[in-house]
């Protein structure tokens, strides 16, 4: 059933995109990287001086340090330049060696821009972003979602309610359930350089204790476990923890349920402890707060970082930098 739905979505995506329907839920100025492509390590170019056949070089690459070398133009820093700026930089560097020249630059391979698809997809890791693609096409490049046998039907094992797209350190408001289960292609946003798509497992039976606790991270879910028990298992409160209002985030990241617990009242017997459910996020703040929505983005961001760390087994930097270390399945 899952594979059939995904195949339908891929076919539908092609139709929708061909009709030119905008799929971005963000401001419509996110295409600047495509209009003014900036070069980087891994990009290579065909370079020649106009009218001088012997100066043709068919594959001149930008080196890992962001420099390029062509003829007498040695180790010119070009990382982050547009292709026209690169051409001008090479020409300026050669003016002392050649008179009345015109440098011609043509891209051969543009591989410096990448995006990441992690979690419950068939092929995990970094992918070259050399042409505009959408979320659905990015998942297709990762060969789709993993599937398994559950209850006992074949089903996708990616938790779409907890999946997310991170860009420049912030989660985009993309509803993956609407996109992949309901065919809502208003959610099919364009992928940008250094985007992280993450699809956690629907089989996870864990809770997350985050914020001002001794050992923030995920804990195995135990039926009947309470908020106080989870905080204790997470190393207890740090001295700066705000205990009067502990936030529980439950359900989908796009439409979460929030529960507020006064742990001081629980410990004094003035309030009932709250029994946790699988995938609950327990977040302990270091500052006083009143409205759950004020803390929701902070708790969600902490959860996203924790999920990425737990999946990769490495330190993860979300934003412009790549994942540190080798990606593990």
C-alpha positions in Angstrom: 0.0 0.0 0.0 2.8 2.4 1.0 4.8 1.8 -2.2 1.7 2.2 -4.3 0.9 5.6 -2.6 4.4 6.8 -3.1 4.4 5.9 -6.8 1.2 7.8 -7.2 2.7 10.8 -5.4 5.8 10.8 -7.6 3.6 10.7 -10.8 1.4 13.4 -9.4 4.4 15.6 -8.4 5.6 15.5 -12.0 2.2 16.7 -13.2 1.9 19.4 -10.6 5.4 20.8 -11.1 4.9 20.7 -14.9 1.9 22.9 -14.5 4.1 25.4 -12.6 2.3 25.3 -9.3 4.4 26.9 -6.5 5.1 24.4 -3.8 6.8 26.6 -1.3 5.3 27.5 2.1 8.1 29.9 2.7 8.6 33.4 1.2 8.9 33.1 -2.6 12.5 34.4 -2.7 14.2 31.1 -2.0 15.4 30.6 -5.5 18.3 33.0 -5.4 20.9 30.2 -5.2 19.6 28.9 -8.6 19.6 32.3 -10.3 23.0 33.3 -9.0 24.8 30.0 -8.4 27.8 30.4 -6.2 30.7 28.1 -6.8 32.5 25.9 -4.3 34.8 22.9 -3.9 33.9 20.1 -6.3 32.7 22.3 -9.1 34.7 22.1 -12.3 34.8 24.3 -15.5 35.9 24.4 -19.1 38.2 27.4 -19.4 39.9 29.0 -22.4 41.3 32.3 -23.5 39.3 33.5 -26.5 41.0 32.7 -29.8 43.8 30.7 -28.1 43.1 27.0 -28.7 46.3 25.9 -26.8 44.9 27.5 -23.6 41.8 25.2 -23.5 41.4 23.2 -20.2 38.4 20.9 -20.3 38.0 20.3 -16.5 39.5 22.8 -14.1 38.2 22.0 -10.6 37.8 24.2 -7.5 40.0 22.6 -4.8 38.9 21.7 -1.3 40.4 25.0 0.0 38.2 27.0 -2.3 40.9 28.0 -4.8 41.3 27.5 -8.5 44.4 27.3 -10.7 44.4 28.0 -14.5 47.6 28.8 -16.4 49.5 31.6 -14.6 46.5 32.3 -12.4 47.5 30.2 -9.3 45.4 29.4 -6.3 42.9 32.1 -6.7 40.3 32.1 -3.9 36.9 31.8 -5.6 34.6 29.9 -3.1 31.3 31.7 -2.9 31.7 33.7 -6.1 29.2 33.6 -8.9 30.4 32.0 -12.2 30.8 35.5 -13.7 32.8 36.7 -10.7 35.0 33.6 -11.0 35.6 34.4 -14.7 36.5 38.0 -13.8 38.9 36.9 -11.0 40.7 34.6 -13.4 40.9 37.3 -16.1 42.2 39.9 -13.7 44.9 37.4 -12.5 46.0 36.8 -16.0 46.2 40.4 -17.2 49.8 40.7 -16.2 50.7 37.7 -18.4 48.4 38.3 -21.4 47.2 41.4 -23.2 43.7 42.1 -24.5 42.4 38.7 -23.4 38.8 37.4 -22.9 38.5 34.4 -20.5 35.7 32.0 -21.4 34.3 29.9 -18.5 31.7 27.1 -19.0 30.5 24.8 -16.1 31.3 21.1 -16.6 30.1 19.7 -13.3 28.4 21.6 -10.4 28.7 19.4 -7.3 29.4 21.8 -4.5 25.8 22.2 -3.4 24.4 19.3 -1.4 21.4 18.3 0.6 20.9 15.5 3.1 18.3 12.8 3.4 18.5 10.8 6.6 16.6 8.3 8.7 14.2 5.7 7.2 15.0 6.0 3.6 16.7 3.3 1.5 19.8 5.4 0.6 20.9 7.7 3.3 23.4 10.5 3.1 24.4 13.5 1.0 23.1 14.2 -2.5 24.4 16.6 -5.1 22.0 19.5 -5.7 22.8 20.5 -9.3 19.3 21.4 -10.4 16.0 22.4 -8.7 14.2 19.6 -7.0 11.4 19.2 -4.4 10.9 17.2 -1.3 9.2 14.3 -3.2 12.1 14.2 -5.7 14.6 14.3 -2.9 13.0 11.2 -1.3 12.9 9.6 -4.8 16.7 10.2 -5.1 17.1 8.4 -1.8 15.2 5.5 -3.4 12.1 6.1 -1.3 11.1 5.1 2.2 12.1 1.8 3.9 9.2 -0.6 4.4 8.6 -3.4 6.8 6.0 -5.9 8.0 3.8 -4.4 10.7 0.6 -5.9 12.1 1.0 -7.9 9.7 0.6 -5.6 6.6 3.4 -4.0 4.6 3.7 -0.4 5.8 6.1 2.5 5.7 8.3 2.6 8.8 9.0 6.4 8.6 7.2 8.4 11.2 5.8 11.2 9.0 4.3 13.0 12.0 7.8 13.5 13.4 9.7 14.0 10.1 11.2 17.4 9.5 13.1 19.6 7.1 15.8 21.8 8.6 17.2 24.8 6.7 19.8 27.2 8.2 19.2 25.9 11.6 15.4 26.2 11.6 12.6 23.7 10.9 10.4 24.6 8.0 6.7 24.3 8.4 6.3 21.2 6.1 3.5 18.7 6.9 4.8 15.4 5.6 1.6 13.5 6.4 -0.4 15.8 4.2 2.2 15.5 1.4 2.7 11.8 1.3 -0.6 10.5 2.7 -3.0 13.0 1.3 -1.3 14.2 -1.8 -1.2 17.9 -0.7 1.5 19.3 -2.9 1.4 22.7 -1.4 3.8 21.0 1.1 6.2 19.9 -1.7 8.7 22.7 -1.1 11.9 23.2 -3.1 15.1 21.9 -1.6 17.8 24.4 -0.9 21.6 23.8 -0.5 22.5 22.2 2.9 18.9 21.3 3.7 18.4 18.3 6.0 15.4 16.0 5.5 15.0 13.6 8.4 12.5 10.7 8.6 12.6 9.0 12.0 11.3 5.4 12.5 7.7 4.8 13.3 8.8 1.9 15.4 10.6 4.0 18.0 9.3 3.4 21.5 11.1 6.2 23.3 10.7 9.4 25.2 12.9 12.4 25.1 14.0 14.3 28.2 15.6 17.5 27.1 16.8 20.9 28.4 18.1 21.5 31.9 18.6 17.9 33.0 21.8 16.0 33.8 21.7 13.7 30.7 19.5 15.1 28.0 18.5 12.7 25.3 16.3 9.7 24.6 15.1 7.1 27.0 13.5 3.7 26.4 9.8 4.0 27.0 8.5 2.0 29.9 4.7 1.6 30.2 3.4 3.6 33.2 6.5 5.8 33.3 5.8 9.3 34.6 7.3 12.7 34.0 9.1 12.7 37.4 10.5 9.2 36.7 11.7 10.3 33.2 13.5 13.4 34.6 15.1 11.2 37.3 16.3 8.8 34.6 17.6 11.7 32.6 20.0 12.7 35.4 17.6 14.9 37.4 17.2 18.7 37.3 20.2 20.9 36.8 20.4 23.7 39.5 19.2 26.3 37.0 16.1 24.3 36.0 12.7 25.9 36.2 10.6 23.2 37.9 7.3 25.0 38.2 6.4 24.4 34.6 7.8 21.4 32.7 6.5 21.1 29.1 5.4 17.9 27.5 5.1 17.9 23.7 2.9 15.1 22.4 1.9 14.0 18.9 2.7 15.5 15.5 5.4 18.3 15.2 2.9 20.2 13.0 0.0 20.0 15.4 1.3 19.1 18.8 -0.5 18.6 22.1 1.1 20.4 24.9 0.8 19.5 28.6 2.3 21.5 31.5 3.4 19.9 34.7 4.4 21.6 37.9 6.9 19.2 39.2 7.2 21.0 42.6 3.5 20.4 43.1 3.8 16.8 42.1 6.6 16.2 44.6 4.6 17.9 47.3 1.6 15.8 46.6 -0.5 18.7 45.5 -0.8 17.5 41.8 -0.8 14.2 40.0 2.2 13.1 38.0 1.6 12.7 34.3 2.0 9.3 32.7 4.0 9.5 29.5 3.3 8.1 26.1 5.8 6.8 23.5 7.5 9.6 21.6 6.7 12.3 24.2 9.1 15.1 24.6 9.7 16.3 28.1 11.4 19.7 28.1 12.8 21.5 31.2 13.5 25.2 30.7 16.1 27.3 32.5 13.8 30.4 32.6 10.3 31.0 33.8 7.5 30.9 31.2 3.7 31.0 31.2 2.4 30.0 27.7 3.3 26.7 26.2 3.6 28.2 22.8 6.4 30.4 24.1 8.6 27.3 24.7 7.3 25.1 21.9 9.9 26.2 19.3 12.7 25.8 21.7 11.6 22.3 22.8 11.1 21.2 19.1 14.5 22.5 18.2 16.1 20.6 21.1 14.2 17.5 19.9 15.4 17.8 16.3 19.0 18.1 17.4 18.6 15.1 19.7 17.1 13.0 17.0 19.9 13.8 14.6 22.5 13.0 17.1 20.9 9.8 18.1 20.5 8.6 14.5 24.0 9.5 13.3 25.9 8.5 16.4 28.0 11.7 15.8 27.9 15.3 16.6 25.6 17.1 14.1 25.7 20.7 13.1 22.4 21.8 11.6 22.6 24.7 9.1 25.3 25.6 6.6 27.8 23.0 7.8 27.8 19.4 6.9 27.3 16.5 9.3 30.6 15.8 11.1 31.9 12.3 10.8 30.7 9.3 8.8 27.0 8.7 8.5 26.0 5.4 10.1 22.8 3.5 9.2 
